[in-house]
Amino acid sequence: MKIMPSKKIQLVFHRGSKKQALPSTQIIIDTSGLLSWKTNDRAVATFNTAEDITAHEKSLVNVVQNWIAA
């Protein structure tokens, strides 16, 4: 989780600290639009408020589950 800048809440999705081969495609299919992709194996979900997280709870849970499975 990234808490700076303090006006937003960001969840950073990555594959760990060790360098791995970059996949040729994004590692999950995000139909929710929550993720902003930095590379094919790293993405960020940005929320403006806690209420924003609650409003997207089902989609966020789905993204987390798919990321862990990948």
Secondary structure, DSSP 8 states (H G I E B T S, - for coil): -B--STTSEEEEE-S-SS-----SS-SS--SSS-EEEEETTEEEEEESSHHHHHHTHHHHHHHHHHHHH-
